Amino acid sequence: MKELIEYVARTLVDHPDQVEVSEVEGNQTSVLELKVAKEDLGKIIGKQGRTARAMRTILSAASAKVRKRTVLEIIE
């Protein structure tokens, strides 16, 4: 899951070297924290949060396949 979000984020931003994804795992749920450069934050969130919502949808579909819940948090 971490690699999936990292790949999608790197293709969207202007500074792909500043993309960081960290994973905090629990028993049932994993939390992915996405950090990008300040000027790329708008590209990750998108208009009215559409890009962020699409990334969360992809993540939930991929995590449902392995029967685990994964949450994406975008860190400023």
Order of alpha helices (4+ residues) and beta strands (2+ residues): alpha-beta-beta-alpha-alpha-beta
